[in-house]
């Protein structure tokens, strides 16, 4: 997650207004977790006992009558210049920034980068990882496509001789290279005797960048607010950028979600421009990049409508490398984190997505049409029509999903919503008017098709004041985040009414003022801060990646988290990142025997730059800068990751 621009822009939060139905309350889990280990009564903590290993801490006490869902020696908390994984597992670098994707890809030369070279190489800051299985090859080897988002670029960490004179040192060529490093990568991987390896030059390999032509579909397609001098039709756009978490659809397409697009724009709108309020609500211009100094479409003074063409979810067919990606505007425009799909019992497609900013909202989209498992082509445009909902979390444990439909309630011409295009372009403002609950940075959201539960990662919000706490966001100055569990009735993900609960409040449970709530069986290494991405493995177990855990004094990484029975709310530390990095991904193969993780922005930190990074992971070569990379984790003795 690019956290360089995360200042709240929700006027309801800035004014201290409460959402409809919110009450100032600290609502603990209905399953009775108490506020931190030190505050527990009637639950004696025994001395830790477990299996020691290299760098592994002992596990906490066992729960009588229930075996742990996970079976691996827990990793010790800590932070250094390299990565660590639980004993008994192998962690290998699979893909690094600059690695070749095609037969004609040039060798990575960080001192002489170019847009042309970068467009043929693995991009920067890998985030979401999707896996699309392929038929085995002629030898019977297992194959698949990895679909990987590239979220953002760290200019001073990527390029030599830039930091000292930044931003004047940023040239047009640097901007074009950064644009080529955004977007996504589709690459075939194959499992051989030496494990999983990328297949450079495979026919389905593809780079998608901030300059790739794309079609705009759905209710905003062709609308005047999306028309520019370069595209007077309002139906075609160059590129996608700031692609954070995403998703894979049931029909095997790849969803890239556009998140912090505000930072790519600079300049001033023409006086009295009608988009001024819309852009203020999105934090535009964020001016994190210098692109607008050299490329007109990223300068508001020269292309005032261009920002409306970003902030969408993009659908790509990974099985057709010549296909035109499509921005599906029916799913709304905001800072999308994640686009995980699940089927409702009647076959409609449901997509959950968080708006990753302090005090913004949780959404889901329900398609109008139904998925046809026997006809892939029939599903091609399912995401162009349906209903987008925004969530209100009430203190009685209910979730109300409110439709963002033009003409209903306050979404009327009187409030500037003259068509559904206006609603989806300004989904945030529509949510404001409906009284959605401002959340503590909703990030990845993972539905479980087997149980009807949905896991919502709320990373943190240290700007929430004591007068702004509510049932679903119960802590002021929430530095460590929490995880909400939504239960859809009878597994009906299309339901307009759900239930919610807090699984854990993150942070150190031994510090009473933090207000963390973990199962007391959680060891000193098993708690975490700032949950971000998450995944369910083949057994339906929850794994949580962090972005900001360094605020707890330990590296970001991956934790296994129990969600059932007596051990519910027990964390277990599995993987830690090198210093400066956050943990992204994660993604399991269908068998669960391999886990892919994305290590993003290694070596970042205060005053870190190309010449002086915090680490040179993964190459540890003085001639190489740190390189964001995808790793593959397997069990040394074979079998499912996590036991």
C-alpha positions in Angstrom: 0.0 0.0 0.0 1.4 3.4 -1.0 0.9 5.3 2.3 2.5 8.5 1.2 -0.9 10.2 0.7 -3.5 9.0 3.2 -4.9 12.2 4.7 -8.6 11.8 5.4 -10.8 13.6 2.8 -14.2 12.4 4.1 -16.1 15.6 5.1 -18.2 13.6 7.6 -15.0 12.4 9.4 -13.4 15.8 9.3 -16.5 17.4 10.8 -16.8 14.7 13.4 -20.3 13.7 12.2 -21.5 10.2 13.0 -22.9 7.7 10.5 -26.6 6.9 10.7 -27.1 4.3 13.4 -23.6 4.5 14.8 -23.3 4.9 18.6 -20.3 5.8 20.6 -19.6 2.4 22.1 -16.9 -0.2 22.5 -18.6 -3.3 21.3 -16.6 -6.4 22.1 -17.0 -9.7 20.3 -20.2 -11.5 21.2 -18.0 -14.5 21.7 -16.7 -12.8 24.9 -13.1 -11.9 24.2 -11.7 -9.5 26.8 -9.6 -6.5 26.4 -6.1 -7.9 26.4 -4.2 -10.6 28.1 -3.4 -8.6 31.2 -7.1 -7.9 31.8 -8.2 -11.5 31.6 -9.8 -13.1 34.6 -10.6 -16.7 35.1 -8.3 -17.8 32.3 -4.9 -18.7 33.7 -2.0 -18.5 31.3 0.5 -21.3 31.5 4.1 -21.2 30.6 4.7 -21.4 26.8 5.6 -24.9 25.5 6.2 -25.8 22.0 8.7 -27.0 19.4 11.8 -24.9 19.2 13.5 -24.3 15.8 15.9 -22.0 14.0 14.6 -18.5 14.8 11.3 -20.0 16.0 9.7 -19.2 19.3 7.8 -21.6 21.4 4.1 -21.8 20.9 1.5 -20.8 23.5 -0.5 -23.2 25.6 -2.9 -25.5 24.0 -6.7 -25.3 24.3 -8.2 -28.4 25.9 -10.2 -30.4 23.5 -9.2 -28.6 20.4 -6.1 -29.1 18.3 -4.6 -26.1 16.6 -5.7 -25.5 13.0 -2.1 -24.8 12.1 0.9 -27.0 12.6 4.2 -25.2 12.3 6.9 -23.9 14.7 6.1 -20.3 15.3 8.6 -17.6 14.1 10.1 -15.2 16.6 9.3 -11.5 16.3 12.1 -9.3 15.0 13.4 -7.3 12.1 16.6 -7.4 10.0 17.8 -7.1 6.5 16.5 -10.4 5.2 13.4 -12.5 5.3 12.6 -15.4 7.6 10.1 -18.3 7.4 9.0 -20.9 9.9 11.3 -23.9 10.4 10.5 -26.8 8.1 9.7 -24.5 5.1 11.6 -23.3 2.1 11.2 -19.7 0.9 12.6 -18.9 -2.6 12.6 -15.8 -4.7 10.5 -16.5 -7.8 10.4 -13.1 -9.5 12.3 -9.8 -8.9 11.7 -6.3 -10.2 13.4 -6.2 -13.6 13.4 -10.0 -14.3 12.8 -10.9 -18.0 9.3 -11.9 -19.1 9.8 -12.4 -22.8 12.4 -13.9 -25.1 13.6 -10.4 -26.1 13.5 -8.9 -22.6 16.8 -6.9 -21.9 18.9 -7.7 -18.9 18.0 -5.6 -15.9 20.4 -2.7 -15.6 19.2 -0.4 -12.8 21.7 2.3 -13.7 20.3 2.6 -17.2 16.6 2.1 -17.0 14.1 2.9 -19.7 10.4 2.6 -20.3 11.0 0.3 -23.2 13.1 -2.1 -21.1 10.7 -1.9 -18.1 7.7 -2.8 -20.3 9.4 -6.1 -21.1 10.4 -6.8 -17.5 8.7 -7.6 -14.2 7.3 -4.4 -12.7 7.9 -2.6 -9.4 6.2 -3.0 -6.0 4.3 -6.3 -6.5 1.1 -6.4 -4.5 -1.9 -8.7 -5.4 -1.1 -12.2 -6.6 -3.6 -14.3 -8.5 -3.2 -17.9 -9.7 -5.0 -19.2 -12.8 -4.4 -23.0 -13.2 -3.4 -24.2 -16.7 -3.4 -27.8 -18.1 -0.2 -29.7 -17.4 2.5 -29.6 -20.1 3.5 -32.5 -22.3 5.7 -33.9 -19.5 2.8 -33.7 -16.9 4.4 -30.8 -15.1 1.9 -28.6 -13.2 1.5 -25.1 -14.7 -0.3 -21.9 -13.9 -0.5 -18.2 -14.6 0.5 -15.7 -11.9 -1.3 -12.4 -12.2 0.5 -9.8 -10.2 -0.3 -6.1 -9.5 2.3 -3.4 -9.4 1.1 -0.8 -7.0 3.4 2.2 -7.1 6.9 3.4 -7.6 9.5 4.7 -5.1 11.3 7.2 -7.4 14.3 7.9 -5.1 14.7 4.2 -4.3 14.5 3.1 -7.9 16.7 5.5 -9.7 20.3 6.6 -9.1 21.3 10.2 -8.7 17.7 11.4 -8.1 17.3 11.8 -4.3 19.6 14.8 -3.8 17.9 17.0 -6.3 14.3 15.6 -6.0 11.9 16.6 -7.5 13.7 18.7 -10.1 15.9 15.7 -10.8 13.0 13.7 -12.1 13.2 13.7 -16.0 10.6 12.8 -18.5 12.4 9.5 -19.1 12.1 8.6 -15.4 8.4 9.4 -15.5 7.9 7.2 -18.5 9.8 4.4 -16.8 7.7 4.7 -13.7 4.6 4.5 -15.8 5.9 1.3 -17.4 6.6 -0.2 -13.9 2.9 0.3 -12.8 0.1 -2.0 -13.8 0.4 -5.8 -13.8 2.3 -8.8 -14.9 0.9 -12.1 -16.2 3.5 -14.8 -16.4 3.4 -18.6 -16.7 5.1 -20.6 -13.9 5.8 -24.3 -14.1 6.6 -26.9 -11.3 9.6 -29.0 -12.1 12.0 -31.2 -10.1 13.5 -28.0 -8.6 10.1 -26.5 -7.7 8.2 -23.6 -9.2 9.9 -21.5 -11.8 8.8 -18.7 -14.2 8.7 -19.4 -17.9 10.2 -16.4 -19.7 8.9 -16.2 -23.2 5.7 -18.3 -22.6 3.0 -17.3 -25.0 0.5 -16.0 -22.4 3.1 -13.7 -20.7 2.0 -10.1 -20.7 2.9 -6.7 -19.2 0.1 -4.2 -18.5 1.3 -0.6 -17.8 0.0 2.9 -17.2 0.1 3.3 -21.0 -1.8 0.1 -22.1 -4.9 0.9 -24.1 -8.1 0.0 -22.3 -11.9 0.2 -22.9 -14.2 2.0 -20.5 -17.4 0.0 -20.0 -20.5 0.2 -17.9 -22.6 3.2 -16.8 -19.9 5.8 -17.0 -18.7 4.7 -20.5 -19.0 7.6 -23.0 -20.1 10.1 -20.3 -19.0 13.7 -20.8 -17.1 13.6 -17.5 -14.8 11.0 -18.9 -14.1 12.8 -22.3 -10.7 14.3 -22.9 -9.0 15.9 -25.9 -7.1 12.6 -26.5 -10.4 10.6 -26.2 -13.4 12.7 -27.1 -15.5 9.5 -27.0 -15.0 8.9 -23.3 -14.6 5.2 -24.0 -10.9 4.6 -24.3 -8.1 5.3 -21.8 -4.4 4.7 -21.7 -3.4 2.5 -18.8 -4.0 1.5 -15.2 -1.9 2.5 -12.2 -1.6 2.2 -8.4 -2.9 -1.3 -8.6 -3.2 -2.7 -5.1 -5.0 -5.9 -4.1 -7.3 -7.5 -6.8 -9.1 -10.7 -7.6 -9.6 -13.6 -9.9 -13.2 -14.2 -11.2 -14.9 -17.7 -11.3 -14.4 -17.6 -15.1 -10.7 -17.0 -14.7 -10.2 -13.3 -15.5 -7.9 -11.0 -13.6 -9.1 -8.0 -11.7 -6.8 -5.1 -11.0 -8.0 -2.5 -8.5 -6.9 1.1 -8.9 -6.2 2.6 -5.5 -4.2 5.8 -4.8 -4.6 7.4 -8.2 -4.8 10.9 -6.8 -1.0 11.0 -6.3 -0.4 10.7 -10.0 -1.9 14.1 -10.8 -0.6 17.6 -10.2 -1.5 21.1 -11.3 -4.6 23.2 -10.8 -8.0 22.9 -12.3 -9.3 25.7 -14.4 -11.3 28.2 -12.3 -14.8 27.1 -11.3 -14.3 23.7 -12.9 -17.3 21.4 -12.1 -15.0 18.6 -10.9 -13.5 20.6 -8.1 -15.7 19.0 -5.3 -15.3 15.5 -6.8 -11.5 15.8 -6.9 -11.3 17.2 -3.3 -13.2 14.1 -2.1 -10.6 11.9 -3.8 -7.6 14.0 -2.7 -6.8 15.1 -6.2 -4.1 16.4 -6.9 -2.0 14.3 -4.6 1.3 15.2 -6.3 3.2 12.1 -5.3 4.7 11.9 -8.7 6.2 14.3 -11.2 4.4 12.9 -14.2 2.3 16.0 -14.8 5.4 18.1 -15.3 6.2 16.1 -18.4 3.0 14.4 -19.6 0.0 16.6 -20.2 -2.7 14.1 -19.3 -1.5 14.0 -15.6 -1.7 17.8 -15.3 -5.1 19.1 -14.2 -4.6 22.4 -16.0 -4.2 20.6 -19.3 -6.5 17.5 -18.9 -9.1 18.3 -16.2 -11.2 15.2 -16.9 -8.4 12.7 -16.9 -8.7 11.7 -13.1 -12.2 10.5 -13.7 -10.8 7.8 -15.9 -8.9 6.2 -13.0 -10.0 4.7 -9.7 -11.9 1.8 -11.2 -11.6 -2.0 -11.3 -10.0 -3.3 -14.5 -10.8 -6.8 -15.9 -8.2 -8.6 -18.0 -8.4 -12.0 -19.7 -5.1 -13.7 -19.0 -5.8 -16.4 -21.5 -5.8 -13.9 -24.3 -2.7 -11.7 -24.3 -4.1 -9.6 -27.2 -7.4 -8.8 -25.4 -8.3 -5.2 -24.5 -8.5 -4.7 -20.7 -11.8 -3.2 -19.6 -12.5 -0.7 -16.8 -15.8 -1.9 -15.2 -17.4 1.3 -14.1 -20.4 -0.4 -12.6 -18.2 -1.3 -9.6 -17.7 2.3 -8.7 -14.8 4.7 -8.5 -12.8 5.1 -5.3 -9.5 3.9 -3.9 -10.1 0.2 -4.4 -8.3 -2.3 -2.2 -9.2 -5.8 -3.4 -11.8 -7.2 -5.7 -12.4 -10.7 -4.4 -15.3 -12.6 -6.0 -17.8 -15.2 -4.7 -21.0 -16.6 -6.1 -24.4 -16.1 -4.4 -26.6 -19.2 -4.2 -28.5 -18.1 -7.2 -25.4 -17.7 -9.3 -25.0 -14.0 -9.2 -21.4 -12.7 -8.8 -20.5 -10.7 -5.7 -17.4 -8.6 -5.4 -16.2 -7.1 -2.1 -13.8 -4.1 -2.0 -12.5 -1.7 0.6 -11.9 2.0 0.0 -8.4 2.2 1.5 -8.4 5.5 3.2 -9.0 6.6 6.8 -12.7 7.1 7.3 -13.9 5.6 4.1 -16.2 2.7 3.3 -16.8 -1.0 2.6 -18.6 -1.9 -0.6 -19.9 -4.9 -2.5 -21.2 -5.3 -6.0 -23.9 -7.8 -7.0 -24.2 -8.6 -10.7 -27.5 -8.5 -12.4 -26.7 -11.6 -14.5 -25.7 -15.1 -13.3 -22.5 -17.0 -13.8 -22.6 -19.7 -16.4 -20.0 -22.4 -15.5 -20.4 -24.1 -18.9 -20.0 -21.1 -21.1 -17.0 -18.8 -20.4 -17.9 -16.4 -23.1 -21.4 -15.8 -21.6 -19.7 -14.3 -18.5 -17.6 -11.8 -20.4 -19.7 -8.8 -19.5 -21.2 -9.8 -16.2 -19.5 -7.0 -14.4 -21.1 -4.3 -16.5 -24.5 -4.4 -14.9 -25.6 -4.9 -11.3 -25.9 -3.0 -8.0 -23.2 -1.4 -6.0 -23.8 -1.3 -2.3 -22.1 0.5 0.6 -22.1 -0.8 4.2 -23.5 0.6 7.4 -22.3 -1.2 10.5 -24.7 -0.8 13.4 -24.1 -1.3 17.1 -26.6 -4.2 17.3 -24.3 -6.3 15.1 -26.2 -5.8 11.9 -24.8 -4.7 8.5 -27.1 -2.8 6.1 -26.0 -2.8 2.5 -27.4 0.4 1.0 -27.7 0.5 -2.8 -26.0 3.2 -4.7 -28.7 3.7 -7.3 -29.4 7.0 -9.1 -32.9 8.3 -8.2 -33.1 6.5 -4.9 -33.1 8.6 -1.7 -30.6 11.4 -1.7 -28.9 10.2 -5.0 -31.0 12.6 -7.0 -30.5 15.4 -9.5 -30.9 17.9 -6.6 -27.7 16.5 -5.2 -25.9 16.4 -8.6 -26.7 12.8 -9.5 -28.3 13.1 -12.9 -27.5 9.5 -14.0 -25.9 6.3 -12.8 -22.7 7.5 -14.3 -22.6 10.4 -11.8 -23.2 7.9 -8.9 -20.4 5.6 -9.9 -18.0 8.4 -10.7 -18.7 9.9 -7.2 -19.3 6.7 -5.3 -17.6 8.2 -2.2 -20.0 11.2 -2.1 -22.9 8.9 -2.7 -21.8 6.8 0.3 -21.6 10.0 2.4 -25.2 10.9 1.6 -26.5 7.5 2.4 -24.8 7.5 5.8 -22.2 4.7 5.3 -20.0 3.9 8.3 -16.5 5.6 8.0 -14.0 2.8 8.7 -10.4 2.5 9.9 -8.9 2.1 6.4 -10.7 -0.9 4.9 -8.3 -2.9 2.8 -8.5 -6.5 1.6 -11.8 -8.3 2.0 -12.0 -12.1 1.6 -15.3 -14.0 1.3 -15.4 -17.7 2.3 -17.8 -19.6 0.0 -18.0 -22.5 2.3 -19.2 -20.7 5.4 -20.8 -17.5 4.2 -18.3 -15.4 6.3 -16.4 -12.4 5.0 -13.2 -11.1 6.5 -12.5 -7.4 6.4 -9.0 -6.1 7.1 -9.0 -2.7 8.8 -5.4 -1.6 8.8 -5.3 1.4 11.2 -6.5 4.9 11.8 -4.5 7.0 14.2 -6.5 10.1 13.2 -9.8 8.9 14.8 -10.7 11.0 17.7 -12.4 9.9 20.9 -15.6 11.5 19.8 -15.5 9.6 16.5 -15.4 6.0 17.8 -18.4 3.9 16.9 -19.4 0.3 17.2 -17.4 -1.1 14.3 -14.4 1.2 14.9 -14.2 1.2 18.7 -10.7 2.7 19.3 -9.6 6.2 19.1 -6.1 6.7 17.7 -6.3 3.2 16.3 -2.6 2.6 15.4 -2.9 -1.2 15.0 -6.2 -1.9 13.2 -8.7 -4.7 13.6 -10.4 -7.5 11.7 -14.2 -7.6 11.2 -16.1 -10.8 10.4 -19.3 -10.4 8.3 -21.7 -13.3 8.2 -24.0 -13.4 5.2 -27.3 -15.1 6.1 -27.4 -18.7 4.8 -24.4 -18.0 2.7 -26.3 -15.5 0.6 -23.5 -13.1 -0.3 -26.1 -11.0 -2.3 -28.0 -10.3 0.9 -28.9 -6.7 1.8 -28.7 -7.5 5.5 -25.8 -9.2 7.3 -24.3 -9.6 10.7 -20.9 -8.4 11.9 -18.5 -9.1 14.7 -14.9 -8.2 15.6 -12.5 -11.2 15.3 -9.5 -9.4 16.8 -8.4 -5.9 17.8 -4.7 -5.8 16.8 -1.7 -4.7 18.7 0.1 -5.8 21.8 -2.3 -7.5 24.3 0.1 -7.0 27.2 -0.3 -3.3 27.0 -3.7 -2.5 28.5 -4.0 1.0 27.0 -3.7 -0.5 23.5 -7.1 -2.3 23.9 -6.1 -5.3 21.9 -8.3 -8.4 22.0 -6.6 -11.8 21.2 -7.3 -15.2 22.4 -5.1 -15.8 25.5 -3.6 -18.8 23.7 -1.8 -16.3 21.4 2.0 -16.3 22.2 4.1 -13.2 22.4 5.0 -13.7 18.7 1.4 -14.5 17.5 -0.1 -11.0 17.7 0.2 -8.5 14.9 -0.5 -4.9 13.9 -2.0 -3.3 10.8 -3.7 -6.2 8.9 -3.7 -5.5 5.2 -4.0 -8.4 2.7 -5.4 -11.8 3.6 -6.1 -15.2 2.0 -7.9 -18.4 2.7 -6.0 -21.6 2.0 -7.3 -24.9 0.5 -8.6 -25.8 4.0 -10.4 -22.6 4.5 -8.0 -21.2 7.1 -7.3 -17.5 7.3 -3.9 -16.0 6.8 -3.2 -12.3 7.4 -0.4 -10.1 5.9 0.5 -6.8 7.5 1.5 -3.3 6.4 2.6 -1.2 9.3 3.6 -3.9 11.8 6.9 -2.2 12.2 5.1 0.1 14.5 5.0 -2.8 16.9 8.8 -3.2 16.8 8.8 -6.1 14.4 8.9 -6.6 10.7 5.8 -6.9 8.5 5.0 -10.5 7.6 2.4 -13.2 7.5 0.4 -14.7 10.3 -2.0 -17.7 10.5 -5.2 -16.8 12.4 -7.7 -19.2 14.0 -11.3 -18.4 13.4 -13.2 -21.3 15.0 -14.0 -22.7 18.4 -11.9 -22.4 21.6 -8.9 -21.2 19.6 -10.7 -18.4 17.7 -8.6 -15.3 17.7 -5.3 -17.0 18.1 -2.5 -15.8 15.9 0.6 -17.7 14.8 3.7 -16.0 13.2 4.8 -17.7 9.9 6.9 -15.3 7.8 8.7 -12.0 8.2 9.9 -9.5 5.6 13.2 -7.7 5.3 13.4 -4.2 6.8 11.4 -1.5 5.1 9.1 -4.0 3.3 5.4 -4.8 3.6 3.8 -8.1 3.1 1.5 -8.5 0.1 -0.1 -11.3 -1.8 -0.7 -13.9 -0.3 -2.0 -16.7 -2.7 -2.1 -20.5 -2.4 -2.2 -23.0 -5.2 -5.5 -24.9 -5.3 -3.8 -27.9 -3.6 -2.4 -25.7 -0.8 1.1 -27.1 -1.4 2.6 -23.8 -2.4 2.1 -20.2 -1.1 3.1 -17.1 -3.1 4.0 -14.0 -1.2 4.8 -10.5 -2.5 7.5 -8.5 -0.7 6.9 -4.9 -1.5 9.3 -1.9 -1.2 12.2 -3.6 0.7 14.8 -1.2 1.8 12.4 1.7 2.2 12.4 4.0 5.2 13.3 7.5 6.4 15.9 9.0 4.1 16.4 5.6 2.3 17.3 6.0 -1.4 19.0 4.3 -4.3 22.5 5.0 -2.9 21.7 4.2 0.7 18.7 1.8 1.1 17.8 0.1 4.4 18.7 -3.3 2.8 19.8 -4.6 -0.6 17.5 -7.6 -0.4 17.2 -9.9 -2.2 20.5 -9.7 -4.2 22.7 -8.2 -1.5 24.9 -6.8 -4.2 26.3 -3.3 -3.9 25.6 -2.8 -7.6 21.9 -3.6 -7.1 19.2 -1.6 -5.4 16.6 -3.5 -3.3 14.1 -5.3 -5.6 10.5 -5.9 -4.8 10.0 -9.7 -5.3 7.5 -12.5 -5.4 8.4 -15.5 -3.2 7.2 -19.1 -3.3 6.9 -21.0 0.0 6.8 -24.8 0.2 7.1 -27.4 3.0 10.4 -29.1 2.9 8.8 -32.5 3.6 5.9 -31.8 1.2 2.2 -31.4 1.9 0.1 -28.3 2.5 1.6 -25.1 3.8 0.5 -24.6 7.4 0.2 -28.3 8.2 
